[in-house]
Amino acid sequence: MIKKEGSVIQNNFGFNLKKIRNSKGLSLRAMARNCDIDDSNISKIENGKFDVQLSTIFELAKGLDIHPKDLLDF
């Protein structure tokens, strides 16, 4: 059951990340240039296939030029 809940959280986080990235008109590569995360890993996060750490959330926020809490508002 915990694994399922984790998957739901990962999927919701990834959906929110992609929504914000698209609203800013950024491609995966453009966002990757703004932070220290490879575009393929950003894609995995957006698709709920990657469990993110706190440090990753901060890097993603840097890449989107937003506050990290905005990524958790889903």
C-alpha positions, 0 to 999 in steps of 0.5 A: 500500500505504501508503494502505491501511495508513493507512486501516486505522489510521484505521478502527481509531482511529475504532472505538476512539474510538466505543467509548470515547465510547459506553462513557461514554454521550456523544453526539457533541454532548456530546463536542463540547461538551467539546472544540474539535472539531465533532460532524460532524468527530468522526463523520468520525473515528469512521468512518475518513474523517478523518486526525487530527493529534496535536493532534486526539488531545489534543482528543478525549482532553480531550472524553472525559476520558481520557489520549490514549494510551487512544485509541491502544490498539487 
